[in-house]
Amino acid sequence: MTEEAFSGLRILDWTQGVAGPYCTKLFADFGAEVIKVEKPGAGDAARRMGPFSKDNPHPEKSGTFFYLNTNKKSITLNLENETGVKILKELASQVDVLTEDLMPGRMSELSLSDDILRKVNPRLIVTHISYFGQSGPYRDYKATNLTAYGLGGAMYTQRPSNKPTGRPVVEGGLQAEYATGVLSFIATIAALINQNGGHGGTCIDISAMECVASTLAVHMGEYSYMGLSRRTNPWAIHGYPIGYSCPSRDGWVSLTPGIGGATNIASLIGRPELKNDALFTKPGARMAESEKFDALILPWLKERGKWEITKEAQKHRLGFTPVLSPGELLKDEQLDAREFFSEIDHPAMGKVTYPGAPVRLSETPWRVGRAPLLGEHNEEVYGRLGYANEDLVKLREQGVV
């Protein structure tokens, strides 16, 4: 059997929702043993997040939870009592990494501060994931993806290129959460490299607000050097309709005229006589009179399918692209050829199709696997600590597991 990239690595995952679980999912999918700590009876909050299999709300049928927790092992543990804290320390002594996303300061209140955990396991890496970090005036604020996206500065530039004074909007999905998960994954890998270099453990402080702000290099550089606060995406300087999708006969197509002029669009829509018109030669003219430009191009687009438009645009060296729905992604020939989607059986949901490996490692492949049922691995994990089945029965009666 081919060894996986993180084979032999053991992680204690005390996170829920999106950011922390996505970080540890990447480790689990590439071979790490990730032990997910969940609250008895309730589990991870993502178990109550849709969509649900067959539209049946159930903690074992959440598509969100499934995707974020593939290949993990689930144990239940109540950290609100001394016995639960004692058991967590025992677990921490046997792992390489502990990830947590409690409110800053809560770990210390539970007698699980970095100093205490490092005494339990000097080589332990502790990855703290929160919205604003472990220090600063915002650290005790509760937040959401929307909060981090707004305070991190990304939302400010999310406006159509032809409406720079319009209302900022948030991007679809949980972009701030996933960005935080990816950067938490990278930071933890960096700490593991340092650990394997003969150094001890490391405490990592991840702030979602800073993860979002760190992606705004162009905007921050512009402001630092020119005092310019860009109100649209950085490519909008090339003119309308950058960052804007138009309707086609069977959906939507995203248009990219190209840097400078867009004379080829005139030829594309069968109006070569307009190639010297300001609407096709000057980005500023298209932005100033976007409705006039739309009146020329939209009728042509609406009569054609998005793939037909894309292929015709390629002949004119125009960077147009179809906007694909999730259903279309499942049937896309490129993703199908690369076998991107995986299928697996789940005890509660039956067959589940889900996005597979985000990257490909030739020698240490990604693995297919399902998300765990709540507390599915209690006997296995606690058994390694020396707890017999009768011990687990007592702990369950005491509300510990």
Secondary structure, DSSP 4 states (H G I P E B T S, - for coil): -PPPTTTT-EEEEE--SSHHHHHHHHHHHTT-EEEEEE-TTT--GGGG-S-BGGG---TT-BHHHHHHTTT-EEEE--TTSHHHHHHHHHHHTT-SEEEE-SPTTHHHHTT--HHHHHHH-TT-EEEEEESS-SSSTTTT----HHHHHHHTTSGGG-S-TT-TTS---PPSS-HHHHHHHHHHHHHHHHHHHHHHTT----EEEEEHHHHHHTT-HHHHHHHHHH-----S-GGGGG-TTTT-EEEETTEEEE----SS--HHHHHHTT-GGGTTSHHHH-HHHHHHTHHHHHHHHHHHHHTS-HHHHHHHHHHTT---EEE--HHHHHH-HHHHHTT-EEEEEETTTEEEEEE--SS--SSS-----PPPPTTTTHHHHHHHTT--HHHHHHHHHTT--
